[in-house]
Amino acid sequence: MSEPRFETAPLPERDYQRHLEEGRFMLQRSRSSGRFVYYPRVAEPRTGATDLEWVEVSGLGTVYATSVMRQRDPAANYNVALIDLAEGVRMMSRVEGVPPEQVRIGMAVRARIAREADGALVVFDPVEGGAGASGAGATGAGAAGGAR
C-alpha cells in the first residue's frame, strides 16, 4: 500500500496534514509577533522568526473571492474560494453546502475537515446570519468583481 501523500512533504506541511488527519484545524503562529502563518513553513515571512507553534484556530472566515468551476456533464460544478480567516490569514479552498453559484464575496463561513481519497483537507460551510471573520462584508480586491 502506498504512503499518504503528505509523508514525503516538507516537515511543516507534514505536521499540518497530520493535524488534519487527526481532525484538528491547526495553523502556525509566531510566539514573538503573535502573527499567524499559512501556508505551513519553517519561518515567519515578515520577520524570519523560527519560533512558530501550532495553534488550534476558530475556523471562522469570510469569502474574499470565489470562482465557479464549470464542468461537463455528468460532473458537478464546484467553486474555488479565497477565505480570509479570523486569525488574519487567507487560504484557498471551496465552500460546500450551497450551489457554487450562490457563494458570495463577504459570505460568513466556518471550516470543516473533509476526508477525500487522498487525505484530509479544509473546506468551508456557510454560517447562517454570521458576519464572517472581520464582519466587514465585501471589501478589497475580491469585491471588484474580477475574481467571480
Residue pairs with C-beta under 8 A, 6 or more apart in sequence:
4 17
4 21
4 118
4 119
5 17
5 118
5 119
6 13
6 14
6 16
6 17
6 18
6 119
7 14
9 17
10 42
11 42
12 28
12 40
12 41
12 42
12 52
13 39
13 40
15 40
15 54
16 26
16 40
17 119
17 120
19 25
19 26
19 54
20 113
20 119
20 120
20 121
20 122
21 119
21 120
23 113
23 120
24 56
24 113
25 56
25 57
25 59
25 111
25 113
25 122
26 54
26 55
26 56
26 57
27 36
27 37
27 38
27 54
27 55
27 57
27 85
27 87
27 89
28 36
28 37
28 38
28 40
28 41
28 52
28 53
28 54
28 55
29 35
29 36
29 37
29 52
29 53
29 54
29 55
29 87
30 37
30 44
30 47
30 49
30 51
30 52
31 49
31 51
31 52
31 53
32 47
32 49
32 51
33 44
33 46
33 47
33 49
35 44
35 46
35 88
36 55
36 57
36 85
36 87
36 88
36 89
37 44
37 45
37 52
37 89
38 85
38 89
38 90
38 91
39 91
41 52
42 50
42 52
43 49
43 50
43 52
44 50
44 51
44 52
57 85
57 86
57 87
57 111
58 85
58 86
58 87
59 85
59 110
59 111
59 112
60 85
60 86
60 108
60 109
60 110
60 111
60 127
60 130
60 132
60 133
61 83
61 84
61 85
61 86
61 108
61 109
61 110
61 111
61 124
61 132
61 133
62 83
62 84
62 106
62 107
62 108
62 109
62 132
62 133
62 134
62 136
63 81
63 82
63 83
63 84
63 95
63 103
63 104
63 105
63 106
63 107
63 109
63 124
63 132
63 142
64 81
64 82
64 83
64 84
64 90
64 105
64 140
64 142
64 147
65 81
65 82
65 105
65 141
65 142
65 147
65 148
66 79
66 80
66 81
66 82
66 95
66 100
66 103
66 104
66 105
66 142
66 147
66 148
67 79
67 80
67 81
67 147
67 148
68 77
68 78
68 79
68 100
68 101
68 103
68 148
69 77
69 78
69 79
69 80
69 100
70 77
71 77
71 78
77 99
77 100
77 101
78 94
78 100
79 94
79 95
79 100
79 103
80 92
80 93
80 94
81 92
81 93
81 94
81 95
81 103
81 124
82 90
82 91
82 92
82 142
82 147
83 90
83 91
83 92
83 93
83 95
83 109
83 124
84 90
84 132
84 133
84 134
85 91
85 111
85 133
86 133
86 134
91 122
93 121
93 122
93 123
93 124
94 123
94 124
95 103
95 107
95 109
95 123
95 124
95 125
95 126
96 112
96 114
96 123
96 124
96 125
97 125
97 126
98 126
103 126
104 138
105 138
105 142
105 143
105 147
105 148
106 132
106 136
106 137
106 138
106 139
106 143
107 126
107 132
108 126
108 127
108 129
108 130
108 131
108 132
108 133
109 124
109 125
109 126
109 127
109 132
110 124
110 125
110 127
110 130
111 122
111 123
111 124
112 122
112 123
112 124
112 125
113 120
113 121
113 122
113 123
114 120
114 121
114 122
114 123
131 137
141 147
